[in-house]
Amino acid sequence: MILNQVFHKNNRRTEKQTGTQPEDLGNILRFSAFWVDKMVQRQNWGKSNIQESN
């Protein structure tokens, strides 16, 4: 009985892990693209200000 409960509990846990569903993967990719874009903007911000002053 207890082993059966543990087995079902583990099955439910694996079904809901983040990144296993297509929606999760889409959200992770969307966030990653957003983050990379912001980091590139941040790096280029200082460069554009230096070039404008020269």
ABEGO torsion letter per residue (X at the ends): XAAAAAAAAAAAAAAABBGABAAAAAAAAAAAAAAAAAAAAAAAAAAAAAAAAX
